Amino acid sequence: MENNLFNDFEAISSKQWKQQIQYELKGADYNETLVWESPEGIKVKPFYHADEDANANQIPLNKEPFKIVQNIFVFDVDKSIKKAKDSLSRGAESLRFTIENEEVDIVKLLSDIEIETIPVYLTIKFLSESFLQKVNTVAASKKATIYCLVDPIYQLASDGNWFTGQDNFEVINNIIRSCKNINVVSVNTTLYQNAGANIVQQLAYALAHVNEYFDKYKNIEQPIVIETAVGTNYFFEIAKLRALRLLFSALAKEYNHNLDCHIIATPTKRNKTLYDYNVNMLRTTTECMSAILGGANAISNLAYDAIYHKDNEFGDRISRNQLLVLKHESYFDKVENPSDGAYYIENLTSQLANKALILFKDIEANGGLLHQLKEGTIQKKIQESAQKEQELFDSGKEILLGTNKYPNKNDRMSHDLELFPFVKIKPRKTLITPIIEKRLAEKMEQERLETEKQP
């Protein structure tokens, strides 16, 4: 006979808990003292209880442990092959190559690496049917899983222009029909987070982004890849990824698409700092934890020095080791759905999904994502959200340690900049106003750099 010690205690309802808390507050207002509101308009309570969340949503799960992704920018094919092999020997479980031009010998790159047992991502900065045909041939011969991350809407939103001066959907449709061995449908939502959109906006824009492709691409027979950036609001970000799967599943059913999405997550750039840069490692660690607990299929960490250094062996090793520690020493891969049943996360998931669905329906009722991008509505809404967050940072209410709280005035960084870490101003003709990624600390850092130049 099973002896359950909990049977010896009376169950306590959420009403009883609240009454006890109210008593302990000694007259202070419960809502004003203990309830706070997020930028998304979600009121966060001091406790959550089973009797308030009896109908938790069933979230589609990622059944496999997350993959550790190594990013490799391809400039020299031979060096990229060497780096890929070295990364795999040191713990990487997947590779993501960024390819900027069609001249890269993609056949050699993929043929000289044992990719039969690992997923490979190709972030392709151009649109070429012949290039992807080559990738398809290699994938067929090696029976490899290759995700080609080609996202025309992301290209338009981030750059202001299409890949080839016009919308590119017919080219992608041709590739979908002819390249059956590779995934070619991807949605890059990192832009929205890195530009300052709040979580509800990120989810709604992601869903509207996916909807455009369901509408424009025919016969999608592969999982759709969604790239997402993960911020520092730990529990909210866990709930964000869960809500993303929930929303995607609901939308996919409307198009008779029976495959779950494939999520690749990476830490946001928005809260990363130039000064006291080692704190970036703490930020990326918690962000990777959120991605894992939220159910990402693959995680590509951001090196602590990524905003101001070119790719380097030390930064890559540290960022990869962060994920190795989480996986093999903290055992984050051992539980299939660790956040399931956590009332707080279940509640956040439900609220974020519901609010995002309302915004998504509004976007669709007003022409859809592409129409609103061309009108500038999406850009305006993101800018408004980003400005609110910037004001919180500037006033010290949103804290980045080492930057606007406890800064080390002796830090010097002007000598160590290999990359320009700020928004670049490049006037040119574009079809739409692009969405601009911007870090919170940029203005403050520029002022500090100026003082370094003074004698």
PyMOL commands that set and color helices and strands:
alter all, ss='L'
color gray80, all
select helices_A, chain A and resi 5-8+14-24+30-34+50-52+77-89+106-111+129-142+152-159+169-178+190-195+199-216+234-254+279-294+313-329+343-365+369-375+377-394+414-416+442-453
alter helices_A, ss='H'
color red, helices_A
select strands_A, chain A and resi 36-37+43-44+67-73+94-99+120-124+146-149+186-188+225-230+262-267+298-299
alter strands_A, ss='S'
color yellow, strands_A
deselect
rebuild
show_as cartoon
